[in-house]
Amino acid sequence: MFQDIELLKYKIESLRRTIEEHNVHYYCYDSPIISDLEYDNLMCELLNLESTYPDLITKYSPTQRVGSSPLASFDKIEHSVPMLSLSNAFTSEDVDLFNKRVISLLRKKIEIKNDIEYFCDLKLDGLAVNIRYEDGVLAYGSTRGDGYIGEDVTSNIRAIKSIPLRLVGDVPKVLDIRGEVLMYKKDFENLNNNNIKNGERVFVNPRNAAAGSLRNLDSKISAMRKLRFFAYGWGNITDNNHPNKIIKLNHKTHESVLDWFVSLGLPVNKRYHKVVSGIDGILDYYKSIVKNRNFLPYGIDGVVYKVNSLNKQNILGYSSRAPRFALAHKFLAEEAVTQLVAIDIQVGRTGAITPVARLNPIFVGGVTVSNATLHNENEIRRKDIRIGDFVIIRRAGDVIPEVVSTVAELRPKDTIQFHMLDRCPVCDSAIKRIENEVTYRCTGGLCCPAQLKQGLHHALSRKAFNIIGFGKKLVDKLVDIGCIRSLVDVFRLTFSDLMNVELVAEKSATNLLKSIDSARKPSLSSFLFAMGIKHVGEATAVDISKRFRTIENIIFASFEDFLSVKDIGYKTAYSIRLFFSEKHNLDVISSLKSIDVYPLPEKQTKSNCKLEGKLFAITGKLPNISREEMIKYIESNGGKVTNHISKKINYLIAGESFGKKLEFAENNGIQVIDQEAFIKLIDL
């Protein structure tokens, strides 16, 4: 049990932010930086804390929502029925608990005499999509995105030959098909071989190739790559007699629905479908798939069990994250042995020092691995890992390699123990370990070259200096050629500097310089957020700015002063004080001021509580304003926003292409308003 409530809040919020960062990598960029097992452990830890302290659960918690927001480069489509992820199991004990939970929940509603019948399927390793058919014709296709809003990839969906553009037979007015876009192993090999010959990008695995192809902005390129599709579920289904109401299927089992899909002309992976009874049946299915996994023409990362009866599925229902009637049984990671030849140090944006194992290349889990994470010095000590050791490498979750342990009987006599450096290998600043943390950090801050590129990406982003047109590639190039050595140099850039960069056009250079000039007077909170101080996110920067009002007050504030700010705990206060105690950070701020780059004092504004106590939900695409901006308007006027529709909501703001939330609101007396009505509501 936690004795310090502030430390508990910090722990929970830290977990949430970590999970959200990994959600972005996994759900949005299909480039996870931790293994599935590590991610699941983080989620389990957060779930356990929130179940113990339910008062600390917030609407922003990743336990209340799947994944992360969709990419900005595609139009957004709201799913009329959410695309939730599945709960995961890794052991037979986990599966047994799932089966017992299903039986227990069903017995509260109906009599259970026999074993539960389950529909078993492969967990395809691709990209989940929703394809809508209207009157039997393909209307649009979208990715899962965050589970509620996906990306419009219709042109690329249409380019996949296995997806019919028109269904056959008696079709409903609206039919949302859920399934997986993937690439066969042989097609993946051919794609990479051709890319090597042409000097183009080589994909890491078939899943990344499928995701990259589906998200390619040029549908002609997507069409040339052999993507496949298998349907496995459904979302919204309406018929001509009830055009605005989701109808119940005239089927009794999940299996029969997929048979119906086949009759409509949809591809279904029937070869590996199986209906079994009870825990023994599903575990036998799992064992048979594990045995034959390597002979499959495509990648899978587990199997899926679903209660076959649709009536029982409806009784079991859904939690906020996943259906209670389904489970994903994940495969264990693949392992191999190789020699660890060196331990290098990597420096992250916030100065985090991470030891990385350099390995003799080894083929494991479908790829050649030459380096692996060692996490931190504590892990190295706990596992007694030494330079020269033979180690077991695990490609956990089929993606991220890690060092599991050493092979003691193979240890050479001349192994070398690892010792953390005292000084940063890049900038020679002191390396310090903050109390109660396992991570060492470089204190070089804004002057450390290893942190410079990533720090600039952060500082120039929309929520910081908001310099439009300053992409990551341009930042990296300017750093590489020596035009930018610190944040200060960004505001010293000249037209000739930009014209020295290949592919920068005159008009682009002119527009970028105008954007840089307009960013010289940011708000204090934006300036503070741009500094990239550990534990200081956008909301914390706003709280600090409101409390101290000027950058001078912040610089001279004490640890106790920061600790007195609402929602700032010991760790955050210490981190802020440490940042402003470093001379080179103060030098950067002083240099910015000398070239007329300085934050404006935070305005003192009276609290606007016109929407105090009012709960809002949003559906559809809003004209002339983003969903994020609408949420800010509501919250700045005292209101609250939820992603889930319920009778507790006071207003539903409806835009274009609205989903099932509108139907619920109309049926339950919830006031529905458009953007114009909302503006009148708060007198904007």
GUGUFI-661746 format. One record per residue (C-alpha): x negated, y, z. Coordinates in steps of 0.2 Angstrom, whole numbers, padded with zeros to 4 digits, always signed. Each point is the difference from the previous one (the first is absolute). Last residue first. Layout:
// GUGUFI-661746
XYZ ...
//
This chain:
// GUGUFI-661746
+0088+0163-0142 +0016+0003+0010 -0001-0017+0009 +0016-0007-0006 +0000+0010-0016 -0016-0009-0005 +0008-0017+0005 +0015+0004-0012 -0012+0003-0014 -0009-0016+0003 +0015-0011+0000 +0011-0004+0014 +0009-0016+0006 +0009+0001+0017 +0001-0018+0008 +0017-0007+0001 -0004-0018+0000 +0004-0006-0017 -0007+0016-0009 -0016-0002+0010 -0002-0018-0004 +0003+0003-0019 -0013+0014+0000 -0013-0011+0009 +0002-0013-0014 -0011+0010-0012 -0001+0017-0008 -0007+0003-0017 +0001+0019+0002 +0000+0008+0017 +0011-0003+0016 -0004+0008+0017 +0010-0011+0013 +0005+0010+0015 +0005-0004+0018 -0009-0018+0001 +0005-0011+0015 +0011-0011-0011 -0015-0007-0008 -0012+0002-0015 -0018-0004+0003 -0014+0012-0006 +0003+0012+0014 -0002+0019+0001 +0001+0012+0015 +0006+0018+0002 -0008+0014+0009 -0002+0012-0014 -0018-0004-0004 +0006-0018+0000 +0012+0002-0014 -0011+0011-0010 -0014-0012+0002 +0011-0015-0006 +0005+0010-0015 -0019+0003-0004 -0004-0019+0001 +0015-0004-0011 -0007+0011-0013 +0010+0016-0006 +0006+0006-0017 +0014-0012-0002 +0001-0014+0013 -0002-0018-0005 +0012-0012+0009 +0005-0003+0018 -0005+0010+0015 +0005-0003+0018 +0003+0014+0014 +0003+0000+0018 +0006+0016+0009 -0005+0004+0018 -0007+0017-0004 +0003+0005-0018 +0001+0019+0003 -0015-0002+0012 -0012+0012-0007 -0014+0003+0013 -0007+0018+0000 -0016+0002-0010 -0017+0005+0006 -0011+0000-0016 -0016-0010+0000 -0015+0012-0003 -0006-0001-0018 -0014-0012-0004 -0016+0007-0007 -0009-0002-0017 -0006+0018-0004 -0018-0006-0005 -0007+0004+0018 +0015-0009+0008 -0005-0016-0009 -0018+0002+0006 +0006+0002+0018 +0011-0016-0001 -0014-0010-0008 -0012+0007+0014 +0012-0006+0013 +0000-0017-0007 -0019+0000+0000 -0001+0006+0018 +0010-0015+0007 +0010+0005+0015 +0016+0003-0011 +0000-0018-0005 -0002-0007+0018 +0014+0011+0007 +0012-0007-0014 -0005-0018+0003 +0001+0002+0019 +0017+0007-0001 +0006-0014-0012 -0007-0014+0012 +0008+0008+0016 +0017+0003-0007 +0009+0013-0010 +0019-0002+0000 +0003+0018+0007 -0016+0010+0001 -0008+0000+0017 -0013-0012-0005 -0007+0013-0012 -0002+0013+0014 -0008-0013+0011 -0013-0004-0013 -0004+0018-0001 +0006+0013-0013 -0014+0011-0008 +0002-0007-0018 +0019-0001+0001 +0001+0018+0006 -0011+0006-0014 +0010-0010-0013 +0016+0010+0005 +0017-0004+0006 -0005-0011+0015 +0016-0009+0004 +0009+0001-0016 -0017-0005-0009 -0002-0015+0011 +0018-0007-0003 -0002+0003-0019 -0017-0009+0000 +0008-0015+0010 +0014-0001-0013 -0012-0001-0015 -0012-0012+0008 -0014+0003+0013 -0006-0017+0006 -0017+0003-0007 -0003+0017-0007 +0002+0001-0019 -0003+0019-0001 +0014+0002-0012 +0013-0003+0014 -0007+0015+0009 +0001+0011-0016 +0018-0007-0003 +0005+0004+0018 -0008+0018-0001 +0009+0004-0016 -0010+0001-0015 -0009+0016-0006 -0012-0004-0013 +0011-0012-0010 +0005+0013-0013 -0018+0001-0006 -0002-0019-0002 +0016-0001-0010 -0006+0015-0011 -0017-0009-0002 +0010-0016-0005 +0010+0009-0013 -0015+0007-0009 -0009-0017+0001 +0015-0009-0008 +0001+0013-0013 -0018-0002-0005 +0001-0019-0001 -0009-0011+0013 -0005-0016-0010 -0018+0000+0006 -0005+0011+0014 -0011+0015-0004 +0016+0010-0004 +0004-0001+0018 -0016+0008+0006 +0001+0013-0014 +0017+0006+0007 -0006+0002+0017 +0001-0010+0016 -0003+0010+0016 +0017-0005+0008 -0005-0019-0002 -0017+0004+0007 +0007+0003+0017 +0006-0018+0002 -0018-0006-0001 -0013-0005-0013 +0010+0004-0015 -0009+0004-0017 -0012-0014+0003 +0003-0011-0015 +0007-0014+0010 +0011+0012+0011 +0008+0008-0016 +0003-0017-0007 +0008-0007+0016 +0012+0016+0001 +0004-0002-0019 +0005-0019+0003 +0010+0004+0015 +0011+0013-0008 -0001+0019+0002 +0015+0005-0010 +0010+0008+0014 -0010+0006+0015 +0012-0004+0015 -0012+0006+0014 +0007-0013+0011 +0017-0009-0002 -0002+0000-0019 -0018-0007+0000 -0016+0010-0001 -0006-0005+0017 +0004-0018-0002 -0009-0003-0016 -0014+0011+0007 -0002-0011+0015 -0001-0015-0011 -0014+0008-0011 -0009+0007+0015 +0000-0014+0013 -0016-0008-0007 -0007+0017-0003 +0002+0004+0018 +0002+0019+0002 +0019+0000+0004 -0002-0011+0015 -0017-0005+0004 +0006-0008+0016 -0002-0018-0007 +0011-0012+0009 -0001-0016+0009 +0016-0011+0001 +0005-0011+0015 +0009+0014+0009 +0003+0002+0019 -0013+0015+0001 -0005+0007-0017 -0016-0008-0007 -0012+0012-0007 -0011+0001-0016 -0011+0016+0000 -0002+0009-0016 -0014-0007-0012 +0011+0004-0016 +0000-0017-0009 -0006-0013+0012 +0009+0008+0014 -0010+0000+0016 -0001-0012+0015 +0002-0016-0011 +0009-0015+0006 -0011-0015+0003 +0002-0016-0010 -0010-0016+0006 -0013-0007-0012 +0000-0018-0006 -0018-0008-0002 +0003-0017+0007 +0014-0004-0013 +0018-0004+0006 +0007-0015-0009 +0006-0009+0015 +0009+0015+0007 +0010+0004-0015 +0006+0018+0003 +0017+0006+0002 +0015+0007-0009 -0008+0013-0011 +0013+0009-0010 +0006+0000-0019 +0016+0010-0004 +0012-0006-0013 +0006-0018+0000 +0009+0004+0017 -0017-0003+0008 -0015-0003-0011 -0009-0009+0014 -0019+0000+0000 -0009-0013+0012 -0017+0006+0004 -0018-0006-0003 -0011+0012+0010 -0014+0011-0007 +0006+0016+0009 +0009-0005+0016 +0018-0003+0005 +0002-0005+0018 +0019-0001-0002 +0004+0012+0015 -0015+0010-0004 +0005+0003-0018 +0018+0003+0005 -0006+0013+0013 -0011+0009-0013 +0015+0003-0011 +0011-0007-0014 -0012-0012-0008 +0007+0002-0017 -0006-0010-0015 -0012+0001-0014 -0005-0010-0016 +0016-0009-0003 +0003-0008-0017 +0019-0002-0003 +0013-0014+0000 +0002-0003+0018 -0019-0002+0003 -0015+0001-0012 -0015+0005+0009 -0013+0014-0003 -0014+0000+0013 +0007+0011+0013 -0001+0018+0005 +0010+0002+0016 +0008+0017+0004 -0001+0010+0016 +0012+0014+0002 -0004+0017+0007 +0016+0011+0000 -0005+0018-0004 +0018+0006-0004 -0002-0003-0018 -0009-0016+0002 -0019-0004+0002 -0006-0017-0006 -0015-0009+0009 -0008-0015-0008 -0003-0017+0007 -0012-0011-0010 -0003-0018-0007 +0015-0009+0007 -0001-0018-0008 +0015-0009-0007 +0014-0012+0006 +0018+0000-0007 +0018+0003+0006 +0017+0001-0007 +0014+0009+0010 +0015-0010+0007 +0015+0001-0011 +0016+0010+0005 +0017-0007+0004 +0012+0014-0005 +0016-0001+0010 +0019+0003-0004 +0017+0000+0009 -0004+0014+0012 -0003+0012-0015 -0014+0013+0003 -0005+0017+0007 +0015+0008+0008 +0007-0018+0005 +0011-0008-0013 +0015-0012-0001 +0002-0017+0009 +0018-0001-0004 -0002+0005-0018 -0014-0012-0003 +0011-0014+0008 +0014+0004-0013 -0013+0000-0013 -0006-0018+0004 -0018-0003-0005 -0008+0007+0015 -0016+0007-0008 -0018-0007+0001 -0014+0008-0009 -0017-0007-0005 -0018+0007+0001 -0012+0011-0008 +0003-0005-0018 -0011+0003-0016 +0005-0007-0017 -0002-0015-0011 +0002-0012+0015 -0013-0013+0002 -0009+0008+0015 +0016+0000+0010 +0003-0019-0002 -0004-0006+0018 +0006+0017+0008 +0016-0002-0010 +0003-0018+0007 -0004+0005+0018 +0012+0015-0001 +0014-0011-0006 -0003-0013+0014 +0001+0015+0012 +0017+0005-0007 +0007-0017+0001 -0006-0004+0017 +0007+0016+0007 +0018-0004-0006 +0007-0005-0017 -0007+0003-0017 +0005+0009-0016 -0015+0001-0012 -0006+0013-0013 -0017-0003-0008 +0006-0003-0018 +0014+0012+0002 -0011+0016-0002 +0015+0010-0007 -0001+0010-0017 +0017+0009-0003 +0011-0005-0015 +0017+0002+0009 +0001-0019+0002 -0017+0000+0009 +0007+0014+0012 +0015-0012+0004 -0012-0013+0005 -0008+0013+0011 +0017+0003+0008 +0002-0019+0003 -0016-0002+0009 +0005+0015+0012 +0015-0010+0005 +0019+0002+0000 +0003+0010-0016 +0014+0012-0005 -0011+0015+0005 +0007+0013+0012 +0003+0017-0009 -0009+0016+0003 +0013+0014-0003 +0000+0014-0012 +0005-0009-0016 +0013-0012+0009 +0010-0007-0014 -0015+0001-0012 -0012-0009+0011 -0013+0006+0012 -0017-0009+0006 -0013+0010+0009 -0015-0010+0006 -0006-0017-0007 -0012-0013+0003 -0014-0012-0008 -0003+0006-0018 -0016-0005-0008 -0010+0012-0011 -0016-0001-0011 -0013+0013-0005 -0010-0004-0016 -0010+0016-0002 +0003+0009-0017 +0017+0007+0006 -0008+0009+0014 -0012+0009-0011 +0015+0005-0011 +0009+0006+0016 -0013+0013+0003 +0003+0006+0018 -0008-0016+0006 +0010-0005+0016 +0005-0018-0006 -0018-0003-0007 -0008+0006+0016 +0011-0011+0011 -0002-0015-0012 -0019+0002+0000 -0001+0002+0019 +0010-0016+0002 -0010-0009-0013 -0017+0003+0010 -0014+0013+0001 +0004+0009-0017 -0014+0005-0012 +0001+0017-0006 -0006+0003-0018 -0016-0003-0009 +0008-0007-0016 -0007-0017+0002 +0003+0000+0019 +0018+0005-0003 +0002-0014-0012 -0006-0013+0013 +0010+0008+0014 +0016-0001-0010 -0004-0018-0005 -0003-0005+0018 +0016+0008+0005 +0010-0009-0013 -0007-0016+0005 +0005+0003+0018 +0018+0005-0004 +0005+0018+0004 +0014+0005+0011 +0016+0010+0002 +0011-0006+0014 +0019+0000+0002 +0015+0009+0005 +0015+0002-0012 +0012+0014+0002 +0017-0004-0009 +0013+0014-0005 +0015-0003-0010 -0001-0019+0003 -0005-0012-0014 +0010-0014-0009 -0013-0007-0012 -0016+0006-0006 -0012+0014+0007 -0007+0014-0010 -0018+0006+0001 -0006-0017+0006 -0016+0000+0011 -0012-0013-0006 -0007+0012-0013 -0006+0013+0012 +0000+0016-0010 +0017+0005+0007 -0007+0000+0018 -0014+0012-0006 +0013+0013-0007 +0010-0002+0016 -0014+0003+0012 +0010+0012+0012 -0008-0001+0017 +0009-0005+0015 +0010+0007+0014 +0007-0010+0015 -0012-0015+0001 -0015+0012+0001 -0004-0002-0018 +0009-0016-0006 -0004+0004-0019 +0013+0005-0012 +0009-0005-0015 +0014+0008-0010 +0016-0002-0010 -0003-0018-0007 +0017-0004-0009 +0013-0012+0007 +0013+0013+0004 -0013+0009+0010 -0016-0010+0004 -0012+0006+0013 -0017-0007+0003 -0008+0000+0017 -0018-0003+0002 -0012-0010+0011 -0018+0000-0006 -0011-0016-0001 -0005-0014+0011 +0015-0012-0001 +0006-0007+0016 +0006-0017-0006 +0018-0005+0004 +0010-0011+0012 +0018+0001+0003 +0005-0006+0017 +0014-0011+0007 +0001+0002+0019 +0001-0017+0009 +0017-0006+0005 +0014+0003+0012 +0000+0020+0001 +0016+0008+0006 +0002+0018-0005 -0003+0017+0007 -0012-0001+0015 -0006-0016-0007 -0007+0009-0015 -0012+0011+0010 -0007-0016+0010 -0002-0010-0016 -0009+0014-0009 -0011+0003+0015 -0005-0019+0001 -0005+0000-0018 -0010+0016+0002 -0009-0008+0015 -0004-0015-0010 -0008+0010-0013 -0011+0009+0012 -0005-0016+0008 -0004-0007-0018 -0013+0015-0001 -0002+0016-0010 +0018+0007+0000 +0005+0017-0007 +0017+0010+0000 +0005+0004-0017 +0000+0018-0008 +0016+0010-0003 +0005+0006-0017 +0014+0012+0005 +0017-0001-0009 +0004+0015-0010 -0018+0002-0003 -0005+0018-0003 -0009+0004-0016 -0016+0011+0000 -0008+0007-0016 -0018-0006-0001 -0017+0010+0003 +0005+0003+0019 -0004-0018+0005 +0014-0008+0012 +0001+0003+0019 -0006-0013+0012 +0004-0018+0006 +0015-0006+0007 +0010+0010+0014 +0004-0001+0018 -0016-0009+0005 -0009+0013-0010 +0005+0013+0013 +0006+0016-0006 +0018-0002+0007 -0008-0001+0017 -0002-0014+0013 -0007+0007+0017 +0015-0003+0010 -0001-0019-0005 -0016-0002+0011 -0002-0019+0001 +0007-0003-0017 -0010+0015-0007 -0016-0007+0007 +0003-0018-0007 +0005+0007-0017 -0015+0011-0001 -0012-0015+0004 +0010-0011-0013 -0002+0013-0013 -0019+0002+0003 -0002-0019+0000 +0010-0001-0016 -0012+0012-0008 -0015-0010+0006 +0008-0016-0007 +0004+0009-0017 -0018+0005-0001 -0006+0018+0000 -0004+0012-0013 +0015-0003-0011 +0000+0006-0018 +0017-0002-0007 +0001+0019-0001 +0017+0004+0007 +0005-0015+0011 -0017-0006+0005 -0011+0015+0001 +0014+0011+0006 +0006-0013+0013 -0018+0000+0006 +0001+0018+0005 +0017-0003+0008 -0007-0014+0010 -0014+0011+0007 +0012+0014+0003 +0012-0011+0010 -0014-0008+0010 -0006+0017+0005 +0017+0006+0005 +0002-0015+0011 -0017+0002+0008 +0002+0019+0003 +0018-0003+0007 -0008-0013+0012 -0014+0012+0005 +0013+0013+0004 +0010-0012+0010 -0015-0004+0011 +0003-0016+0010 +0002-0011-0015 +0006-0018+0004 
//
